[in-house]
């Protein structure tokens, strides 16, 4: 168990130490983004390499993110036992194991082993996210938490912009578009040889990623990042929580975890399905690979707006309300608008650009929910954070629902799955975060 003497209260840190800590956590969020958002191109890549249905291809997201549901609470106990820094080191090491699993998976072109590697990567990220999100939430004034989380978001989504582009540059070749079109006409032996060569292109990149992750784990362990005391409660908060014996006695947290579940589901659908949606309009993988980067670029624009305006011009709660309403509006526009438009030199249906604009709508939802959900938890903060991180399994489940609807109907109709999600997020932004007692409680 980490020494209590080593842990410090967040408010006791100097401004210099606070910014050093934010910078280190920013590096972590860059890694989160790079490893997570590369799934946007892994999904169509594996769909070709393993000749998968829409549903089966979204098992990439399922395997990666279901680990958050399974591992988040164990992660909180790990962090409680060894502290933030050692816990983060272990998180990086687990991620490295996941990256290395890609090597035998590629050698045998075995989809199930790739899914195991993705689950292991997600497990390591669950540990890191359980530590990093509450860390940055409490690392400064409460009313500026969205600003800090937005800065982390820029690191995260900036990496997400780079990830599919770098992956495509390293793994895809000139002429692959024609090659993919020829697969259906090839004989079984020739096709298997081509697909074996295609999937084995990931071996060197993921070997490098695994080695980098090991190095980052060692660096974080010996970095100047301080241990933050999340067990401390003010006298007023201790009195308010004196009768609390269970995390379930914080309705605003549980409702917030459901909000996170739905929010991350909408976010991953917007990013991980846009290439497939563009493919349905005749845009090939080599050209469509830029759409996730466009979506993430709009997310970064949203973060910059948040950093500039919160809390001087607009409150955290009001920006959350605006974003959730935008998400609802853009979803309806995806479903009910059509017609070609040319943007950034690409001519395609206007509805694709509303999928891209979901990046703007989603930008400040995560940052808005976290401080509201963790408010007043005191000694329950670590466990509360793990409950919130469990909500990230929405990234696993929501794409499968989208993929099922896409196979059953079509890829455009499947975006109906977003509509009820955004309606709930509007509810949480307007009312749900204020609930401090269950209606059925005595």
N, C-alpha and C positions, 0 to 999 in steps of 0.2 A: 504494500500500500504506500503511495507517495507520502512523503513527510509533510505534515501540515505546516511546518515552518517554511517549507520551500514554496508553498502556495501563497499568492498575494491577492489582495482585493483589486479588482479592475480599476477602481477609482484612485488607488494609490500609485498607479503607474505615472511616470513623467510623460510629457507630450512626446518626447523623443522615443521612449520605450514603446509608447502606444503605436506610433507610426512604424517603428521597426517591426512590431508584432503584426500590424495590418499588412505590411509588405510581405512578410513570410507567409501569412495566411493567404495572401493574394497569389503567391506561387502555387500553393496547394489548390486553389480554385482553378488556376490555369491547367493543372494536371487533371482535375476533375473533368473540366470541359473537354480537353483533348481526348481523354479515354472514353468519355461518355458519348460525345457528339460524332465520333468517328462511326458510330452505329448507323448514322444516316446514309453512309455509302456502303457499309458492310451489308446492310439488308439487301439492296439490289444486287450487290456483288455476289453474295451467297445465293441469291435467288437464281442467278445465271449459272454459277458454278455447281450448284446441287439440283438444278431444275425444280425449284420449289413453287408451291402455290403462294398466294398472298398471305394466307394464314400462317403457313409453315415458315415463311421468311421472317415474319414478325416474332417468331420464337427467339430471334436474336435479342430483341428488346426485352422479351419476357425473361429469358435466362439471366440477362444482365441485371435487371431491376428487381426480380423477385427475391434476390439475395437481401435486399433492404428489409423486406418483411421478415425474413428468417433470422437475419443477423443483427438487427438494430438493437434489440434489448440485450443480447449477449455483449454487444459492443459497449453499451453503457456500463455494464459490470466490469468489462476489461478496463475501461478508462478510469473507473472508480478505484480499481485495484492498482494500476500502474501509473496513472496520471496521463495528462494530455500528450506530452512529448513522446514517451515510450509507446503509448497507444498509437500515435500517428506513425511512428517507425514501423510497428507491427502491421499497420494498415498498408503501408507501401510495400512491405515484404510480401504480404498476401497477394497484392496486385501483381507483383513481379512473377509470382508462381502462376497466376492466371495467364499472363502474357507468354510465359514459357510453354504453357500447355498448348498454345497455338502451333508449336513446332511439330509435335507428333500428330496433332489433328490434321495439319496440312500434308504431312508425309503420307498419311493413310486416307486423305480426303474423306474424313469422317465427320459429318455434321454434328453428331451427338457429342463428340469430344470437343469441338469448337464451343458448343453450348456450355460444356463444363468449364472451359477456360473463361467464357464470358461470365458465368456465375461466380467463379473465383475472383475475377477482376471486380465484380460488383460487391463481393464480400469485403474486399479490402477498402473499397470506396465507402461502404457503410460505416466502417470504423472511422475513417477520415472525416466523413460528413457529420457523424455524431459528435465528433470533437470540434470541428471547425465552425459549424453554424451557430451553436450557442456562444462559442468563443467570440466571434465577431459581433454577435448581437449585444453582448454585455460589455464589449470593449470600448466604452465611451458613453456619452449621454443618451438616454433612452429615446429622446425625440429626434435624434440623428441616426438611429439604427438603420433606417432605410438608405441613408446616404452611404453608410459603411457597407451594407449588403450590396448596394448598387455598384460600388467600386469592385467588390468581389465578383459581381456579375460581369463586369467588363473583362476581368481576367478570364472568367469561365467561358463567356460567349466569344471573346477574342480567340481563345484556343479552339472553340467550336468552328469558327470561320476558317481557321487554318487547317483543321484536322482533315476534312474531306478533300481539300485541295492538295494537301501534302500526300495523303493516301493515294489519290488518283495519280499524282505525279510520279510516285514511287512504284505503284503496282500496275497501273494501266499503261498500255502501249499504243502508239500510233497504229491505226488499222484494227484496233479491237472492236470498233463498232461493226465493221464488215464481218469480222470473225464471229461475233455474237449472232449476226444474222444468218451465217452459214451453218450454225450448229445443228439446226433441224434437218438439214440435208445430208449431214455426215453419217457414215456408218458407225456402229457401236464402238468398235476399237479405236477408230480415229477420234471420235468424240470424247471418249474417256481419256485418251492421251492429251488432247487439248485442254480438257477440264482439269486434269492432274497438274499440268504446267501452270494453268491459270491460278489454282488455289495455292500452289507452292510459292507463288510470288510473295505471300505474306510472311514467310519464314524469317527472312533477314530483318524486315521492319519490326516485327514483334520481339525478336531476340534483342534488338537494340532497345526497344521500349522497356523490356524486362530489366535489362542492365541499368538503364537510367533510373528506373523506379527503386532498385536496390540502393543506388547512390543517393537518391533523394531521401530515402528513409534514414540513412546514416547522417546526412546533413541536418535533417530536422531534429534528430535526437541530440545533436551537439550544437544546435543553434542557440542564440540568445533568447528564444521565445520563452516567456515566463509561464509558470504554472498559475492558472487563474483559479481562485477560490470561488466555486459556484455553490458551496454549501452555506455561505454566509447569508443571514437574513437580518434586516433591520429589526429593531424592537417592534415597530408597528406591523411589519410583515410577519414576524414570528408569532405575534398575537393573533393576526388574521388567520394564519395557517395552523394554529395550535390544535384545532380539532380535526385537521385533515390527516387521514391515515392511508389514503389511496390516491393514486394519480387520477383515478376515474372521478374524483370529487372536484375536478377542474373542467367543467363543461366547455369553457372557451378553448381549452387545449384540445379536447377530443374533437370538437367541431372544426378546429383549426387543422388537425391532422387529416380529417376528411377533405377539407379544402385543399390541403397540399396534395393529397391523393388525386383529386380531380384536376388541380392546376397542372401538375407535372404531366398528367395524362394528355391534357390539351396541348402542352408545350411539345412533348415528344411526337405527338401526332402531326403537329404543324411542321416539324423539322424532318422527321423520319419518313413521312409519306409524300412529301412534295415532289421528290424525284419520280416516284411511281406515278403520281398524278400527272406530272409533266409528260411522262412516257405515254400516257393514255391519249395525249394530244399530238403524238408523233415526234416528240423531242427525245433524242437519243441520250444514253447515259453520259457520254462525254460532254454534251452541252448542258444537260440537266443538272450535272454535279454542282453547279454554282448556286442553285436555288436554296439549299440549306444555309449557305453563306449569306445570301441576301436576307433570309429570315433572321439569322443571328445578328446581322448588321442593324436591322431595325430594332432588335432587342437592345443593342448597345446604345442606339439613339435614345430609346426610352430611359435607359440608365442615366445617361447624361442629362436628360430633362429632370429626372428625379434628384440627381446630385445638385443641379442648379437651383431648383425651386423649393425643395423640402429642407427645413420646415418654414423658411421665411415667407414664401408666397402661398404654399398650399400644404396642408397637413398630410401625414402618412395615410390616414384613413381615407381622406377624400381622393387622393391619387389612386388608392386601391379601388375605390368605387368607380372612378373614371375608367380604369383599365379593364375591370370586369364587364362594364357596359360596352366598351369597345369590342371586347372579345365576342359578346353576344351579337353585336351588329355585324362584325366581319363574317361570323359564321353564317348568318342569313344571306349575306352578299355572296359567299362562296356557293351557296345552294341555289340561289335564284337569279344570278346575273350571268350573262354570256356575251360573247363578241370579242373579236381579236383586238389586241392592243400591243404596241411595240414599246418596250422599255429596256434600257441597257442593251440595245441592239438585238433583243430577242422578241419575236412576234409570236404571241400565243394567246390563249383565252384569258380574259380579264380575271376570271375566278381564281386562277393560279396566283395572281398577284395579291388577292385577298388572303390566300393561305400564307403568303409571305408576310403580309401585314399583321398576321396574328403574332408575329415576333414582337411588334410594338405593343400590342394589347397585353401580351404575357409578361412584358419586361419587368414591371414593378409589383406583380402579384405575389411572387415568392417573398420579396423583400417586405411587402406590406403585411403578409400573414404572420411571419415569424415573430416580430416583436409583440404583436397582439396576442398570439397564442402562448408565448412564454411569460407574459406579464404576470407578476405576482406569484411565480412558482417557488421562489426561494430554494429550499433544500431539495425540492423535487425537480430542479432544472435539468440535471443530467438525464433522469428518467423521462422527463417531458420531452427533451430533445430527441431521445431515442424513439419515442412514440411518433414524433413528427417525421423522423427519418423513415420510419416504417411506411409512412404515407407515400414515399417514393416508389413503392411497388405499383402505384398507379401507372408509372412508366412501363411496367410489365404487362398489366392487364388491359389498359385502354387500347394500345395498338392491336392486341389480339381481337378485341371487339370490332375495331375498325377493319382489320383484315377479314374477319368473318363476314361483315356486311359488304365489303368490297367484292368478295367471292360470290356472295349470295345475290347481290344487286349490281352495283358498280362502284368504282373508286370515288365518284362524286357523291352519290347518295350516302356513302359511308360517313361523310362528314357530319351527318345528323347526330352522331354520337357526341359531338362537342356541345350541342345546344343545351341539354340539361345540365351539363357540367358548369357552363358559364352562368346559368340561372342560379345554381347553388352558390357559386362564388360571389355573385351579387348579394345574395342573402347574407353570407358571412360578413361581407364588407359593410353592409348596412346595419345588421342586427346581431348576427351570430356571435361576433367577437365580444359582445357585451354580456352574454349569458354567464352568470356566476353561480347559478343554482339550477339543477335539473327540475323541470316542472313536476316530476313525480316524487321528488325528494320531500321529506317532511320538514 
